[in-house]
Amino acid sequence: MKKSLLFCLFIFISLTACDKKATTSQSITKEVFGKISESETADIFTLKNAAGMEVKITNYGGIITSWTAPDRNGKYENINLGYDNLADYQKSSPYFGALIGRFGNRIANGKFTLDGKTYSLAINNKPNTLHGGKKGFDKVLWTATPIEGEEPALKLTYLSKDGEEGYPGNLTVEVVYTLTKDNALKMDYKATTDKATVINLTNHAYFNLTGNPDNTILDHEIMIHADKYLPVSSTLIPTGKLEDVKGTPFDFTKSEKIGARINDTTNVQIKNGGGYDHCWVFSENGQKMQSLITLYEPTSGRVMEVQSSEPAVQFYSGNFLVTTPKKGTEMFKKRAGLCLETQHFPDSPNQANFPTTVLRPNEEYKSSTVYRFGIR
C-alpha cells in the first residue's frame, strides 16, 4: 500500500514538474556579465520564447550580444555579430547591437542651433558627431527591469543629464525589448525632457543571416520599400536632397543581392560610403508602423522583415568591419554583417527641410521597430 502511495506521489510530482516546465518554456533569466568599475557591474539577460528563439541583452549600452533564429531545417544559430564578454565591448566595439542616442547617425561639425542657441557636441567622427558622441547611450549603464510572461521583455531606463555630450535638457529614456511568440523582437522607445532638445534613437545590431560571421553578407538579398534615399558628402553628411533610387545602385525596390553593385565606385555615392552607408526614406514624418525591408539569405532560408514607425532606415553594409578585432589577433571580415537602423534623417537639426527631431517639455518621444524572422 505504501509503495502504491509513493508511486502515485512520484507520478504527481513528475507531472507537476512537466506542467511547470511547459508553462515556463518562455522565460527571462539574469546573470552577471562583467565589472564596469569597482562600484558598477553589468548584467546580461536572456529572453527565450516557446519557439526556441533566444536573445541576450546586457544593460551596458542596452547591447544585444546574441540573437538566435532558425534556418529552414529548424536549426537555431546566432545571426547577430558581437562579443561574449564585456571587456571587448568596452575596448573596441563598432556599436555592435547597441542602443544609440541621444542622436543616431551624424550631426555635421558637431554643432546645431535650437531656439537661437548654438550647441557644441563632442566630435568623435571627424569632423562630425556620430551616434551621440564619445560616450553615447551605447556606453552607459541602464537600469534594467525584467518582465516575465508569455512574451518576455526587458525594460531599460536611463536619465541623460542636461549637458551630457553637449546636448541640452534632462532626458528620461525608456526602451523595452519584447521577444514575441512569432520570433520577432520588438523595440519600443519613449523619452521626455525638461528642456528643448534633439533626439533620434535607434539600435545598431549587425545581422548575418548565415549564422556564421566568417561569411560576408554580399549574397544576402534585400528588398527596400523606398523609392528615395539621401545622398551624402564625402564626410557622410546628407546633402539635403532626396534623390530617386531608380537607375542607381540604391534601387532595391525589387529583391537584389547586396553584392551586385556594392563596389561600383563609378557611382560617387558608393565611393563616398565605401559601399552602402546611406539613409533610405519611406515617409516624410513616420508615426504609423509600416513594412520597410525584407532581408533573405538563400543558403539558410532565413528571412527577416523590418517594420517601424520611423520614416527612414540607415543601411550600413559593414564596410569598416575589417578594422574590428574578433578574437585575439583575428579580425572581423569586411562586410561580415549589415545594419538596418530605423531612424529619422541624419543631421536633421541642421537641415530645415528634414522632418524635425526636436523634443520639447510636455511632449513625449515615441518610436517602435520590429525585426521578425521566418523561413523561405
MOGIZI-V871407 format. One record per pair of residues at least 6 apart in sequence whose C-alpha atoms are under 8 Angstrom apart, sorted by the first residue. I is the first residue (numbers start at 1). GAP is how many residues later the second one is. Records with the same first field share a line. If there is no record, write none. Layout:
I: GAP / GAP
This chain:
25: 23 / 24 / 25
26: 21 / 22 / 23 / 24 / 123 / 124 / 125 / 126
27: 19 / 20 / 21 / 22 / 121 / 122 / 123 / 125
28: 17 / 18 / 19 / 20 / 118 / 119 / 120 / 124 / 125
29: 16 / 17 / 18
30: 13 / 14 / 15 / 16
31: 12 / 13 / 14
32: 9 / 10 / 11 / 12
33: 8 / 9 / 10 / 11 / 25 / 52 / 53
34: 7 / 8 / 9 / 51 / 52 / 53
35: 6 / 7 / 51
36: 6
42: 16 / 17 / 18 / 99
43: 15 / 16 / 17
44: 12 / 13 / 14 / 15
45: 11 / 12 / 13 / 109
46: 8 / 9 / 10 / 11
47: 7 / 8 / 9 / 105 / 106 / 132
48: 6 / 7 / 104 / 131
49: 101 / 102 / 103 / 130 / 131 / 132 / 134
50: 131
51: 130 / 131 / 132
52: 24
53: 14 / 15 / 16 / 17 / 23 / 130
54: 12 / 13 / 14 / 15
55: 9 / 10 / 11 / 12 / 13 / 124
56: 8 / 9 / 10 / 11
57: 6 / 7 / 8 / 9
58: 6 / 7
59: 82 / 83 / 84 / 85 / 97
60: 78 / 79 / 80 / 81 / 82
61: 37 / 38 / 76 / 77 / 78 / 79 / 80 / 81
62: 35 / 36 / 37 / 75 / 76 / 79 / 80 / 94
63: 33 / 34 / 35 / 36 / 75
64: 16 / 18 / 32 / 33 / 34 / 141
65: 15 / 16 / 17 / 18 / 19 / 31 / 32
66: 12 / 13 / 14 / 15 / 16
67: 10 / 11 / 12 / 13
68: 8 / 9 / 10 / 11 / 12
69: 6 / 7 / 8 / 9 / 10 / 114 / 233 / 304
70: 6 / 7 / 232 / 304 / 305
71: 6 / 229 / 230 / 231 / 304
72: 228 / 229 / 230 / 303 / 304
77: 134
78: 133 / 134
79: 128 / 129 / 130 / 131 / 132 / 133
80: 17 / 125 / 126 / 127 / 128 / 131
81: 15 / 16 / 124 / 125 / 126 / 127 / 132 / 256
82: 14 / 15 / 124
83: 6 / 243
89: 7
90: 49
92: 232 / 233
93: 231
94: 227 / 230
95: 43 / 109 / 110
96: 108 / 109 / 110
97: 106 / 107 / 108 / 109
98: 40 / 105 / 106 / 107
99: 38 / 39 / 102 / 103 / 104 / 105
100: 31 / 32 / 36 / 37 / 38 / 101 / 102 / 103 / 104
101: 30 / 31 / 35 / 36 / 37 / 98 / 99 / 100 / 101
102: 29 / 30 / 34 / 35 / 65 / 96 / 97 / 98 / 99
103: 27 / 28 / 29 / 95 / 96 / 97 / 98
104: 26 / 27 / 28 / 95 / 96 / 97 / 98 / 239 / 242
105: 25 / 26 / 27 / 241 / 242
106: 22 / 23 / 24 / 25 / 130 / 131 / 240 / 241
107: 21 / 22 / 23 / 130 / 239 / 240 / 241 / 242 / 243
108: 19 / 20 / 21 / 129 / 239 / 242
109: 14 / 17 / 18 / 19 / 20
110: 10 / 11 / 12 / 13 / 17 / 18 / 19
111: 7 / 8 / 9 / 10
112: 6 / 7 / 8 / 237 / 238
113: 6 / 236 / 237
114: 82 / 83 / 235
119: 47 / 48 / 49
120: 46 / 47
121: 8 / 12 / 44 / 45 / 46
122: 7 / 11 / 12 / 43 / 44
123: 6 / 7 / 10 / 11
124: 6 / 9 / 10
127: 108
128: 107
132: 33
133: 32
134: 31
135: 30
136: 29
141: 17
142: 14 / 15 / 16
143: 13 / 14 / 15
144: 10 / 11 / 12 / 13
145: 9 / 10 / 11
146: 6 / 7 / 8 / 9
147: 6 / 7 / 8
150: 31
151: 27 / 28 / 29 / 30
152: 26 / 27 / 28
153: 23 / 24 / 25 / 26
154: 22 / 23 / 24
155: 19 / 20 / 21 / 22
156: 18 / 19 / 20
157: 15 / 16 / 17 / 18
158: 14 / 15 / 16
159: 11 / 12 / 13 / 14
160: 10 / 11 / 12 / 13
161: 8 / 9 / 10
162: 6 / 7 / 8 / 9
163: 6
167: 30 / 31
168: 27 / 28 / 29
169: 24 / 25 / 26 / 27 / 28
170: 23 / 24 / 25
171: 20 / 21 / 22 / 23
172: 19 / 20 / 21
173: 16 / 17 / 18 / 19
174: 15 / 16 / 17
175: 12 / 13 / 14 / 15
176: 10 / 11 / 12 / 13
177: 8 / 9 / 10 / 11
178: 7 / 8 / 9
179: 6 / 7
180: 6
182: 190 / 191
183: 189 / 190 / 191
184: 186 / 187 / 188 / 189
185: 185 / 186 / 187
186: 182 / 183 / 184 / 185
187: 181 / 182 / 183
188: 178 / 179 / 180 / 181
189: 12 / 176 / 177 / 178 / 179
190: 174 / 175 / 176 / 177
191: 173 / 174 / 175
192: 167 / 168 / 169 / 170 / 171 / 172 / 173
193: 166 / 167 / 168 / 169 / 170
194: 166 / 167 / 168
195: 165 / 166
196: 162 / 163 / 164 / 165
197: 161 / 162 / 163
198: 151 / 159 / 160 / 161
199: 158 / 159 / 160
200: 143 / 144 / 157
201: 142
202: 139 / 140 / 141
203: 138 / 139
204: 135 / 136 / 137
205: 133 / 134 / 135 / 136
206: 131 / 132 / 133 / 134
207: 130 / 131 / 132
208: 7 / 8 / 9 / 128 / 129 / 130
209: 8 / 11 / 87 / 88 / 91 / 93 / 94
210: 87 / 89 / 90 / 92
213: 119 / 120 / 123 / 124
214: 118 / 119 / 122
215: 118 / 121
216: 117 / 118 / 119 / 120 / 121
217: 41 / 42 / 100 / 118 / 119 / 120 / 121
218: 39 / 40 / 41 / 42 / 117
219: 38 / 39 / 40 / 78 / 79
220: 37 / 38 / 39 / 75 / 76 / 77 / 78
221: 34 / 35 / 36 / 37 / 74 / 75 / 76 / 77
222: 30 / 33 / 34 / 35 / 36 / 71 / 72 / 73 / 74
223: 29 / 30 / 31 / 32 / 33 / 70 / 71 / 72
224: 28 / 29 / 30 / 31 / 68 / 69 / 70
225: 27 / 28 / 57 / 66 / 67 / 68
226: 26 / 27 / 54 / 55 / 56 / 66
227: 17 / 18 / 19 / 24 / 26 / 53 / 54 / 55
228: 14 / 15 / 16 / 17 / 52 / 53 / 54
229: 13 / 14 / 15 / 16 / 21 / 49 / 50 / 51 / 52
230: 8 / 9 / 10 / 11 / 12 / 13 / 48 / 49 / 50 / 51
231: 7 / 8 / 9 / 10 / 11 / 12 / 38 / 47
232: 6 / 7 / 37 / 40 / 46
233: 6 / 39
234: 38 / 39
235: 37
236: 36 / 37 / 41
237: 109 / 110
238: 108 / 109
240: 111 / 113 / 114
245: 6 / 7
249: 12 / 13 / 15 / 18 / 21
262: 8 / 13 / 14
263: 7 / 11 / 12
264: 6 / 7
265: 6
270: 6
274: 45
275: 42 / 44
276: 39 / 40 / 41 / 43
277: 37 / 38 / 39 / 40
278: 36 / 37 / 38
279: 33 / 34 / 35 / 36 / 66 / 67
280: 32 / 33 / 34 / 35
281: 30 / 31 / 32
282: 10 / 29 / 30
283: 28 / 29
284: 27 / 70 / 71
285: 25 / 26 / 70
286: 23 / 24 / 25 / 26
287: 22 / 23 / 24 / 80
288: 20 / 21 / 22
289: 18 / 19 / 20 / 21 / 79 / 80
290: 17 / 18 / 19
291: 14 / 15 / 16 / 17
292: 13 / 14 / 15 / 16
293: 12 / 13 / 14
294: 9 / 10 / 11 / 12
295: 8 / 9 / 10
296: 6 / 7 / 8
297: 6
301: 74 / 75
302: 71 / 72 / 73 / 74
303: 70 / 71 / 72 / 73
304: 67 / 68 / 69 / 70
305: 65 / 66 / 67 / 68
306: 63 / 64 / 65 / 66
307: 62 / 63 / 64
308: 34 / 59 / 60 / 61 / 62
309: 58 / 59 / 60
310: 32 / 33 / 34 / 57 / 58 / 59
311: 31 / 32 / 33 / 34
312: 30 / 31 / 32 / 33
313: 27 / 28 / 29 / 30 / 31
314: 25 / 26 / 27 / 28 / 29
315: 23 / 24 / 25 / 26
316: 22 / 23 / 24
317: 18 / 20 / 21 / 22
318: 16 / 17 / 18 / 19 / 20 / 21
319: 15 / 16
320: 14 / 15
321: 11 / 12 / 13 / 14 / 15
322: 9 / 10 / 11 / 12 / 13
323: 8 / 9
324: 7 / 8
325: 6 / 7
326: 6
342: 27
344: 11 / 13
345: 9 / 10
348: 6 / 7 / 8 / 9
349: 7 / 8 / 9
359: 6
